[in-house]
Every structure is written in C-alpha cells, then in structure tokens.
Amino acid sequence: MRSGEYQFIFDLLGAGLYGRAVSMPKAVNWGKVGRELELQTVAALPADVICSFSGVSQAVKDRWKQISCKHFARWKQLLYVQNQLIQLMERSHIPLVILKGTAAAMYYPAPQCRTMGDIDLLVPRQNYEAALALMVKNGYVLTEQEEHHHTLVRDGIMFKLHRGLAMVSEDAEGKALTHYVRKGLMQREWHLLDEYRMPVMPWLPNGLVLLHHIRQHLRGGLGLRQILDWMMFVEKELHDERYPWFYAAVKSTGLEQLATGVTRMCQLFLGLEEEGIRWCAKAEERVCRELMAYVMEKPIHALLREIRASKRRRRLFQELSS
C-alpha cells in the first residue's frame, strides 16, 4: 500500500475511536483497505464510520455491516465464556486476572469494537496446577503446553492459562517486571464490562503487560491492535501528572525507550493527543517513523519467518530496548 492509503486507514481508525471527521479519497480500493484492517485485527473499529459514508456502494456497506455483526457476536460469546471461567475459579478460591483482551478493551471508548482473540488469564504459581486440573475437569481440553502457560479449548474458544509472562529475561529488569506483575495479581481490581465483572491488575502493572506485549511482538510481527491497546491505555491512564509513578516502573524493567517511542508514534500517526502527554516528547522521530513503517509494511502473517532475520527488526528492537 502507498503512504496515502496508510493515512486513510489511520484516519478511519481515528474516526472510529474518537468520532473525528475523515475525508474520503476520490478512489478507494475497499478490498485492499478491508484486507489490511482485518490482517491488523482492527476492522471493527471503523465499521460504522464506513457504513455512514454517502459515497460508498451498498455492497461495500453490506460487507462492513457483516464484519460488525460477526465481531459483536464474537465479543458477546467471549465475554460470556470468560465470565463462566472467572466464576469457576472464584468458587474454587483460585485468584486470577485477565491479561490483555478485555483488560485492554476496557480502555477503549467502545470496548466491544476491540477485536478479541483468545482469553489469557494469570493465576499465582502456587495455584497453577490446581487451576489447570479444575479446567480440565470442567471440559476444557488441553491442546498445548509451554513453559509459562498451557493452552486449552472449550466451545471453540482458546484459553491460555499463565503462571507468568513469556519472554521475560532473567536479569534485574526481567525480575523487576515479574515483581510488578505478581504484585498486581495480588492487588487485583474488579471492573464492570457490559454486565460482567472481571478481575484485572491495577493500572500500572496492567500497562506494563501491554507494553511488554508490544515488545514480544516486536520480535516476531507487530500489528496495530497491540499499538492501539497501548494508546488507549495512555489516553486513559498515563497523562503527565501520573507518568512519574510509571517512569520508575519502565526504567527498572527496561521498557522506558519503548514506552516513549511507541507513544510518540501514536501522536504522530494515530491521533493520540499531545496536550497533557508531553512525557514522550524526547522520543526520536526517525525511530517512530521507522517503527510505523515496520508495522504497516506487510501483513502480519507474512512476516513471521522473514522478520526474524530483518535488519530493521533487529535495529528497532535494539533502539527501543536500550
């Protein structure tokens, strides 16, 4: 896609998130725009905006109505099955928090427009085996085992049961991140989303998890959904007056450069306000532009092999992790 087409996608996302006006180009390849938005897993955000355009054919509008309806049905299903699992764990006195997913969607102006994939939950290490056995006993089918999580499936939904975050280093920075996450689990809070209550970590460790998620995907294929999750968190929780508390955390966990770089990139391209969010001003604009080019240059699923050897990826990871 050309830079003008990317800008139109950014404008559509801004309209979907904030209700901003967007000018439609004279010629739009809606097939290409739709594929990019779906590959980036953000297609539901501008669906209503696209359907409101007077110059768009009925066929295009029908396609986006279909995307919106399918997405909303998936959202309701995931909330329901997530709530079932939360209640199951609570009855057995196993504390848990939701990671990413709805714990990111709650920051969006319209949470139901955040595309959902699997359901990630974190439990204390001492409760992990009991939680796994409880899920298996209640019809969750174990499909995969990793060092930090097990994957289970029920009713066509994938669940990832975590005992810790993946890809966390063993050095002082990794230990600091683990400390914040474990403390966040013990200090969990309950948030209401639609009619469901869900346990999540307090704002600071929850933000660290979203930032670490970006760092994970920077190694293998970063997309707009991870970026928007962070942007919505910053807009809701991380204005200048609160940043000094967060600074200590990102400094100790090695996430400072990534936090400033991604946030400034969101201001340059995605419409994140600058007023009241000045703490990222020192980010190097060249790196921000290169990071956005990396996000948009190819579909995510086509990156996986090539990106591991990418000079751009290695350079970005070094610059944003220093």
C-alpha positions in Angstrom: 0.0 0.0 0.0 1.1 3.6 -0.6 1.5 6.2 2.1 -1.7 7.9 1.2 -3.6 4.6 1.7 -2.0 4.1 5.0 -3.0 7.6 6.1 -6.6 6.9 5.1 -6.5 3.8 7.3 -5.2 5.9 10.2 -7.9 8.4 9.6 -10.6 5.7 9.6 -9.3 4.4 12.9 -9.3 7.9 14.4 -12.9 8.3 13.2 -13.8 5.0 14.7 -12.1 5.7 18.1 -12.8 9.4 18.5 -15.6 10.3 16.1 -13.3 12.6 14.1 -14.2 13.7 10.7 -12.5 11.9 7.8 -12.2 12.9 4.2 -12.6 10.0 1.8 -10.2 10.0 -1.2 -11.7 10.1 -4.7 -10.8 6.5 -5.3 -10.7 3.9 -2.6 -9.8 0.3 -3.1 -12.1 -1.0 -0.4 -10.9 -4.6 -0.9 -7.3 -3.6 -0.1 -8.3 -1.4 2.8 -10.5 -4.1 4.3 -7.8 -6.8 4.0 -5.3 -4.5 5.7 -7.7 -3.7 8.6 -8.6 -7.4 9.0 -5.0 -8.5 8.9 -4.2 -5.9 11.5 -7.2 -7.2 13.6 -8.8 -3.7 13.9 -11.5 -4.0 11.3 -14.4 -3.5 13.7 -13.3 -0.1 14.8 -14.2 1.9 11.7 -17.1 -0.3 10.5 -19.9 2.1 11.5 -17.9 5.0 10.1 -17.5 3.3 6.7 -21.2 2.4 6.6 -22.1 6.1 7.2 -20.2 7.3 4.0 -22.6 8.5 1.4 -20.2 7.8 -1.5 -19.7 4.1 -0.6 -21.6 1.4 -2.6 -24.2 -0.7 -0.9 -22.2 -3.8 -1.5 -19.3 -2.3 0.5 -21.6 -1.2 3.3 -23.2 -4.6 3.5 -19.7 -6.1 3.8 -18.8 -3.9 6.7 -22.1 -4.5 8.4 -21.4 -8.2 8.2 -17.9 -7.6 9.7 -19.5 -5.5 12.5 -22.2 -8.1 13.3 -19.8 -11.0 13.3 -17.4 -9.1 15.5 -20.1 -8.2 18.0 -21.4 -11.8 18.2 -17.8 -12.9 18.9 -17.5 -10.2 21.6 -20.6 -11.4 23.4 -19.6 -15.0 23.2 -16.1 -14.3 24.6 -17.5 -12.2 27.5 -19.9 -15.0 28.4 -17.4 -17.8 28.4 -14.8 -15.7 30.1 -17.3 -15.0 32.9 -18.0 -18.7 33.2 -14.3 -19.4 33.8 -14.0 -16.5 36.3 -16.9 -17.8 38.3 -15.5 -21.4 38.2 -12.1 -20.1 39.6 -13.8 -17.9 42.2 -15.9 -20.8 43.5 -12.7 -22.8 44.0 -10.9 -19.8 45.7 -8.3 -19.5 42.9 -7.4 -15.8 42.3 -6.9 -14.8 38.7 -6.6 -11.7 36.5 -7.3 -11.3 32.8 -4.3 -10.4 30.7 -4.7 -8.2 27.5 -8.1 -9.0 25.8 -10.8 -7.4 27.8 -8.2 -6.0 30.2 -7.2 -3.8 27.2 -10.6 -3.4 25.7 -11.8 -1.6 28.9 -9.7 1.4 27.9 -11.4 1.8 24.5 -14.3 4.4 24.1 -16.4 1.5 22.7 -14.8 -1.7 24.3 -16.9 -4.0 22.1 -15.1 -2.7 19.0 -11.8 -4.1 20.2 -11.2 -7.4 18.3 -10.8 -10.3 20.6 -8.8 -13.5 20.0 -8.1 -16.0 22.8 -8.6 -15.5 26.5 -5.5 -15.1 28.6 -5.6 -15.4 32.4 -2.9 -15.4 35.0 -3.0 -17.2 38.4 -0.4 -17.4 41.2 2.2 -20.0 40.7 1.1 -21.9 43.8 -2.4 -22.2 42.4 -1.4 -23.1 38.8 -1.7 -26.9 39.0 -5.0 -26.7 40.8 -6.3 -24.2 38.2 -5.2 -26.4 35.3 -6.8 -29.5 36.9 -10.0 -27.6 37.5 -10.3 -26.5 33.9 -9.6 -30.0 32.5 -12.2 -31.5 34.9 -14.8 -29.0 33.7 -14.4 -29.7 30.0 -11.5 -27.5 28.9 -9.4 -29.6 26.5 -5.6 -29.3 26.9 -4.0 -28.7 23.5 -0.6 -27.2 24.1 1.9 -26.9 26.9 4.6 -24.1 27.1 7.0 -23.1 29.8 4.8 -20.3 31.1 1.3 -21.3 30.0 -1.0 -24.1 29.0 -3.5 -23.7 26.1 -6.9 -25.2 26.5 -10.0 -25.1 24.2 -13.7 -25.2 25.0 -16.7 -24.3 22.8 -14.3 -23.2 20.1 -12.6 -20.7 22.3 -8.9 -20.8 23.1 -7.8 -20.2 26.7 -4.2 -19.6 27.8 -3.6 -20.3 31.5 -0.5 -18.4 32.5 1.7 -18.8 35.6 3.9 -15.9 34.4 4.7 -13.7 31.4 6.6 -15.3 28.5 9.8 -13.9 27.1 10.9 -12.2 30.3 14.7 -12.1 30.8 16.4 -13.5 33.9 18.3 -10.3 34.6 17.4 -7.5 37.0 15.0 -5.9 34.5 13.1 -9.1 34.0 12.9 -9.8 37.7 11.5 -6.3 38.2 8.8 -6.9 35.6 7.9 -10.2 37.3 7.7 -8.4 40.6 5.3 -5.8 39.3 3.1 -8.5 37.7 3.0 -10.7 40.8 2.2 -7.7 43.0 -0.5 -6.7 40.5 -2.1 -10.1 40.7 -2.3 -9.9 44.5 -3.8 -6.4 44.3 -6.3 -7.2 41.6 -9.3 -5.0 41.0 -12.8 -5.7 39.6 -14.1 -3.9 36.6 -17.5 -4.0 35.0 -17.6 -4.6 31.3 -21.1 -4.8 29.8 -22.9 -6.7 32.5 -19.9 -8.8 33.5 -17.4 -8.2 36.3 -13.8 -9.2 35.6 -10.6 -9.2 37.7 -7.7 -7.2 36.3 -4.4 -5.8 37.6 -4.2 -2.2 38.8 -3.4 0.4 36.1 0.4 0.4 36.5 1.2 -3.4 36.1 -1.6 -3.7 33.5 0.2 -1.0 31.5 3.5 -2.8 31.8 1.8 -6.0 30.5 0.5 -4.2 27.4 3.9 -2.6 26.8 5.7 -6.0 27.3 3.2 -7.4 24.8 4.4 -4.9 22.2 8.0 -5.9 22.9 7.1 -9.6 22.4 5.5 -8.8 19.1 8.4 -6.6 18.0 10.5 -9.7 17.9 8.1 -11.6 15.6 5.5 -9.3 13.9 3.9 -6.2 15.4 0.4 -5.0 14.5 -1.9 -2.1 15.0 -4.0 -3.9 17.6 -1.1 -4.1 20.1 -0.3 -0.4 19.3 -3.9 0.7 19.8 -4.2 -1.2 23.1 -1.2 0.8 24.4 -2.5 4.1 23.0 -5.9 3.7 24.7 -4.2 2.9 28.0 -2.0 6.0 27.7 -5.0 8.2 26.9 -7.0 6.9 29.9 -4.2 6.4 32.5 -0.9 8.0 31.6 -1.1 11.8 31.4 1.9 13.8 32.5 0.8 14.1 36.1 0.8 10.3 36.5 3.8 9.5 34.5 6.4 9.9 37.3 5.0 6.8 39.0 5.1 4.9 35.8 8.6 6.1 34.9 10.1 4.3 37.9 8.5 1.1 36.6 9.5 1.4 33.0 13.0 2.4 34.0 13.5 -0.6 36.2 12.0 -3.0 33.7 13.9 -1.8 30.6 10.8 -0.5 28.9 11.4 3.2 29.0 12.6 3.7 25.4 9.8 1.5 24.1 7.2 3.5 26.1 8.3 6.9 24.8 8.8 5.7 21.2 5.5 3.9 20.8 3.6 6.7 22.5 5.2 9.4 20.3 4.5 7.3 17.3 0.8 7.2 18.3 0.8 11.0 18.4 2.5 11.3 15.0 0.3 8.9 13.1 -2.8 7.7 15.1 -4.2 10.9 16.6 -3.2 10.5 20.3 -3.5 13.9 21.9 -0.3 15.8 22.7 -1.8 18.1 25.3 -1.2 16.6 28.7 1.0 13.8 27.3 4.4 15.5 27.0 6.5 12.9 28.7 7.2 11.1 25.3 8.5 14.3 23.6 12.1 13.2 23.8 11.5 10.2 21.5 13.5 10.3 18.3 11.1 10.9 15.4 13.2 8.9 13.0 12.7 5.8 15.1 9.0 6.4 15.5 8.6 6.7 11.7 10.6 3.5 11.1 8.6 1.7 13.7 5.3 2.6 12.0 6.7 1.6 8.6 7.6 -1.8 10.1 4.1 -2.2 11.4 2.5 -1.4 8.1 4.9 -2.7 5.5 3.5 -6.2 5.2 0.6 -8.3 6.5 1.4 -9.7 9.9 1.0 -13.4 9.0 3.6 -12.9 6.1 6.2 -11.5 8.4 6.9 -14.5 10.7 9.9 -16.1 9.0 11.4 -13.1 7.2 11.2 -10.7 10.2 13.4 -12.8 12.4 16.3 -12.0 10.2 15.2 -8.5 9.4 17.8 -5.8 9.9 15.0 -3.3 10.5 13.6 -5.5 13.2 16.9 -6.0 14.9 17.7 -2.3 14.8 14.4 -1.3 16.1 14.5 -3.8 18.9 17.9 -2.6 20.0 16.9 1.1 19.8 13.6 0.6 21.6 15.0 -1.7 24.3 18.1 0.3 25.3 
